[in-house]
Amino acid sequence: MGKYEMYRCDRCGKEWEASDKTEAPVAIAIIVQFGQAEIFLPSRTIPQQKTQMWCRTCALKTGMAVAHTPTEKQIATPRTLTFEERAIRLIEELGFVRGGEYE
C-alpha cells in the first residue's frame, strides 16, 4: 500500500490506489421514493437506497458505463443496453429484487 487512498470495488473486490487514473471508480446507486413531492411515504418492503462503488471494468462489463477507448470497447457489453435493461440489471445487482422474488 502506498501513501494514497485505496479504492475497493464492491462488485469484484479489486483494489487500487486513488492515484491510478486507469481505473476510475464509478458510483452505482438506485434511490427509491414513493408518494407525492410534499408527502414522502417510505416503503416498508424495499430498501430506500443502495449505493456501491464499482471499478470501471465492472461498470463496462455490466453495461452501466459507456466505452470510449478501444481498450474499453473490448471490455464492454457488445451492444448498448436500453434504459430498461440497465434498470433491471441494477435492481438485481444491488439486491433490491432477485430473479422473480416479487412476481
N, C-alpha and C positions, 0 to 999 in steps of 0.2 A: 504494500500500500504506500502511495506517495503522499505528498503534502496536500493534495487536492481532495475535495469532497468526492465520495463514491456514490454512484447510482447503481440501483439494482432493479432489473426488470421483474415485475410482479407476475409475468406470464411464464418466462423461461428460466428465470433465475440468474441470467447473465449479469456480471458486474463490470463496471468500467468507471474510469476517472472522469470527473466533470470536465476536465480539460480536453478530453478526447472528443473532437467535433465530428468524427466519422459516425458516431452512434448517438445522435441527439435523442434525449428522452421524449416520449410522446405521452401526454396525459390523456387517458381514456376514461370517460365518465358518462353516466346517464343519471339524470335527475328526474324524479317522478313527482308530479304535483297534481292534485285533483281539486276541483272546485272553482269558484269564481275568483277574480283578482282580489276582491275585497275580503273574501272568506276562504281561508286555506283549510282544507279538510285532509289531514294526513291519512294515508292508507294504513290499515292495521295488518294487511297481509303481504304488502310489498315494501321492501326497504326503500327509504326516501332517496338515498344517494349512495352510489358505489363508485369509487374512483380508484384507478390503478395507474401506475406508471409503467409503460412498456418501452422496450428498446425499439428503435426504428425498424429493425429486421422483423420483429413480431408484428408491428403495425402494417408493414408492407405485405407480409405473408397472409394476413387475415383480410386484407383489402381495406383497412382503416386509414391508410396513408396513400398518397399518390406518388408514384415513382417519377423521379426527374432525371436521374443519371442512367447511363447504360447498365451500371452495376445494380442499381436499384430495380431496374426493369427486369433483370434476371431473377431477382428475389420475389418480386410482387406477383400477385394473382394474375393469371393470364388475361383477364378482362376486368374492366372497371365495374364494380358492384353498384347496383341501384341503391337508392336511399333505404328502401325496404329491406334489402339483403343485408346491408350494413347494420341496420337497427336490430334485426333478428340475431345476427352474429354477436352483437354487443350484449344483447339481453341474455343470451346463453352463456357467453364468455364471462360476464360479470356476475353470474349466478342469480339473476332475477327469476328466471324460469329455466327449467331443464327439460328438454325434449318432450313436450306434451303434458307436463305436470298439471297444467291448468285447463287441459282440453276436456 
